[in-house]
Amino acid sequence: MSPRKNMLSNLSDPKERQIIEHIFRACVKSSVWDYTSGFRGTDFFDLDELSMGAQPTKEGKVTYDKERAIHASTDLIDLFSQKIKEQLTEYSVERLAFIENPVGPVGMIPYKNHLTEATRINSCIIRPRRRVLHAAVKGAPVRTGEIFAVISDVATTGISIYAASRILIRLGGKVPVAFVVFDREQGARENLHAVGIDLVSLVNRSGAAKGGFIPDSPPIEPKFEFLGQLNISSSS
Amino acid sequence: MSSPIESWLSQSIKEMKDGLAKDPQMDPTLRVLGALNYKLNSRLSLFDKPEERCLAYLLSLLIDDIFVNLTGDFPYAEKAIDEKREFCSQVRQNMEKLATNCNDIKGVGWAAICELVDSYFTALHNLEEILDERRNSL
């Protein structure tokens, strides 16, 4: 088994770098933002913008182009699925789980069918707002011992991924890994690792800063260890 | 003169009862709740008193949560349908109490809201058990 990687992209590859640079140019919004995790930051990553063909102009505005939307979305999915395919086999993933997000960007949901086709692995949607557990997974019922990979757009603290994973685990499934496009490196990897979930990103903050896609400055808020705050033990 | 929320609640209860009387098989409770929610949400500015505005706001949040969790593609089970019917019956009773005690928001009115929330979470718990039982029997 090859060593498990945290960041999958190879920014020294010109074609890969070009794709990722385009993703960040379309999706990262500067200024000060309150993320859906409750964190405050200066790099709001809105994946929805990519699927709408966004591109900022020199004058600071944004233009939306249909052709750009198609190409950019295809490039992202091709790259993401190529990178995660090997990892899916290593983790013996049987199903992909996408998170329904009632707040903020729609995230990876629009790419669900494309990823299913590219990876040949079926999927489901997790609906964290549902209070009845059996109604919180859209798709085939969870089989006992079934192995899932959670797919999301961004990881900040990891709480969203944790909450979605908990639903699958409570229904009898296993979640050894979560894949995201962008890891902000604000605690998500550590928090998820503490509950047995590996976080693997296409790009992380350090890589993006090194590549010049985002400013190389520390985040406004430090890493957040939520398990202690929520009084959750790693065995729960 | 009754407040907007009192008259809306009374009107909603009347609609629910009329609907049931017209066709006992078709429970209009959720439909009427949805319409009430629209009024509550879109006309919060009509309420002069902060307590009434707060009540309208909290009630709309609750109805919103009910819709997210009990409507749409909820897993099918015969007993779940019965449970939802029972819950709707509780809702009508709780709302009637709330409508007649809106002005006593700190006393009986507040107790009526608590009972409504309690009915909702009891229904959720029962539905979870029904679906657990169904899954284990498959």
HADDOCK unambig.tbl for C-alpha pairs under 7 A between the chains (distance, minus, plus):
assign (segid A and resid 130 and name CA) (segid B and resid 68 and name CA) 6.84 0.50 0.50
assign (segid A and resid 130 and name CA) (segid B and resid 69 and name CA) 5.39 0.50 0.50
assign (segid A and resid 131 and name CA) (segid B and resid 69 and name CA) 6.34 0.50 0.50
assign (segid A and resid 132 and name CA) (segid B and resid 124 and name CA) 6.26 0.50 0.50
assign (segid A and resid 132 and name CA) (segid B and resid 128 and name CA) 5.61 0.50 0.50
assign (segid A and resid 133 and name CA) (segid B and resid 128 and name CA) 6.82 0.50 0.50
assign (segid A and resid 134 and name CA) (segid B and resid 128 and name CA) 7.00 0.50 0.50
assign (segid A and resid 134 and name CA) (segid B and resid 131 and name CA) 6.67 0.50 0.50
assign (segid A and resid 135 and name CA) (segid B and resid 74 and name CA) 5.84 0.50 0.50
assign (segid A and resid 135 and name CA) (segid B and resid 75 and name CA) 6.18 0.50 0.50
